[in-house]
Amino acid sequence: MLHELQVHQTELEMQNEELRRVHAELDLARARTFDLYDLAPVGLCTLSKQGVIQQANLTAATMLGAARGALVKQLLSRFILKEHQDTFYLHLKRLLEPGGPQSCELQLLKGDGTELQAQLESVAAQDADGKLVFRVALIDARARKGT
């Protein structure tokens, strides 16, 4: 009986060490994801098929002039000037067709009322649940053009 308990304790210690190793790897992956996603030099969003923001990085929140938490569950079109709504609608529609990434330029309306000329680079993808989503990069078109 004592031998069985010692064997069981050794197994538990080995499992505990493995859990610590996996936890350390997850912490490293989380930090890497934060660096790559949240601190990216362009705005990054995940949109539902209907254009609802599901995720946004810190740069996107700054570009749109809103708190990141306030962006989630908002339509991205809410931040697009009326004159550019059709451009955005067609952009999303083209993502539903075969053909790969799509690009468009339009005017965003920031939370403070100022405008931002942006280029959207988007691709259709599947989320972890297999649902269709759009991965969108928001790029300040003025910065890209060097103005």
C-alpha positions in Angstrom: 0.0 0.0 0.0 2.8 2.4 0.9 4.6 1.6 -2.4 1.4 2.4 -4.3 1.0 5.7 -2.6 4.6 6.6 -3.4 4.1 5.7 -7.0 0.9 7.8 -7.1 2.7 10.7 -5.5 5.5 10.5 -8.1 3.0 10.4 -10.9 1.2 13.5 -9.4 4.5 15.3 -9.1 5.3 14.6 -12.7 1.8 15.7 -13.8 2.2 18.9 -11.7 5.6 19.6 -13.4 4.0 19.1 -16.8 1.2 21.5 -15.9 3.7 24.1 -14.8 5.6 23.7 -18.1 2.4 24.1 -20.1 1.3 27.1 -18.0 4.6 28.8 -18.7 4.2 28.1 -22.5 0.7 29.6 -22.4 2.0 32.7 -20.6 4.7 33.1 -23.3 2.1 32.6 -26.1 -0.2 35.1 -24.5 2.6 37.7 -24.3 3.5 37.1 -27.9 -0.1 37.4 -29.0 -0.3 40.7 -27.1 2.8 42.0 -28.9 1.7 40.9 -32.3 -2.0 41.7 -32.1 -2.6 44.5 -29.6 0.5 46.5 -30.3 0.4 46.0 -34.1 1.1 49.3 -36.0 -2.3 48.9 -37.9 -5.8 48.5 -36.6 -6.9 44.9 -36.5 -10.6 43.8 -36.2 -12.5 40.6 -36.5 -16.0 41.2 -37.9 -19.0 39.0 -38.1 -20.5 38.4 -41.5 -22.9 41.3 -40.8 -20.0 43.7 -40.0 -20.3 43.6 -36.2 -16.9 44.0 -34.4 -16.1 40.9 -32.5 -12.5 41.8 -31.6 -10.4 44.9 -32.0 -6.8 45.7 -31.1 -5.6 48.8 -29.3 -4.6 50.5 -32.5 -8.1 50.1 -34.0 -9.6 51.6 -30.9 -7.2 54.5 -31.1 -7.9 55.0 -34.8 -11.6 54.9 -34.2 -11.4 57.1 -31.1 -13.2 54.7 -28.9 -12.4 52.4 -26.0 -11.7 48.9 -27.2 -14.5 47.4 -25.0 -17.0 49.9 -26.5 -16.1 48.7 -30.0 -17.2 45.1 -29.4 -20.7 44.4 -30.7 -20.8 47.7 -32.6 -21.2 47.7 -36.4 -18.0 48.9 -38.0 -20.2 50.9 -40.4 -21.1 53.1 -37.5 -17.6 54.6 -37.9 -17.8 55.0 -41.7 -19.0 58.2 -43.3 -22.4 58.0 -45.0 -20.9 58.7 -48.4 -18.7 55.6 -48.0 -21.2 53.2 -46.7 -21.8 51.7 -50.1 -18.1 51.2 -50.6 -17.9 49.3 -47.3 -21.1 47.2 -48.1 -19.6 46.2 -51.5 -16.3 45.4 -49.8 -17.9 43.0 -47.4 -20.0 41.5 -50.2 -16.8 40.8 -52.3 -15.4 39.0 -49.3 -18.2 36.4 -49.6 -17.2 35.6 -53.1 -14.2 33.4 -54.0 -11.1 35.4 -54.8 -9.1 36.1 -51.7 -8.3 39.3 -49.8 -10.1 42.5 -50.7 -9.0 46.1 -50.3 -10.9 49.4 -50.3 -10.3 53.0 -49.2 -12.9 55.0 -47.3 -13.4 57.8 -44.7 -13.8 56.8 -41.1 -15.5 59.0 -38.6 -13.7 58.9 -35.3 -15.4 59.2 -31.9 -14.4 62.8 -31.6 -16.0 63.7 -34.9 -12.8 64.0 -36.9 -12.3 62.0 -40.1 -9.7 59.5 -41.0 -8.9 58.3 -44.5 -8.4 54.6 -44.2 -7.5 51.6 -46.3 -9.2 48.4 -45.4 -7.4 45.1 -46.2 -9.7 42.2 -45.4 -9.9 38.5 -45.8 -12.7 36.0 -45.0 -11.8 33.3 -42.5 -13.4 30.8 -40.1 -13.4 31.4 -36.4 -12.8 28.6 -33.8 -16.5 27.6 -34.1 -16.3 27.3 -37.9 -18.3 30.5 -38.4 -17.5 32.9 -41.2 -15.7 36.0 -40.0 -13.8 38.8 -41.7 -10.3 39.7 -40.6 -9.8 43.4 -41.3 -6.7 45.6 -41.1 -7.3 49.3 -40.8 -4.5 51.4 -42.2 -4.2 55.1 -42.0 -4.0 56.0 -45.7 -2.3 59.3 -45.1 0.5 57.6 -43.2 0.8 55.0 -45.9 1.1 57.7 -48.5 3.6 59.6 -46.4 1.5 62.7 -45.9 
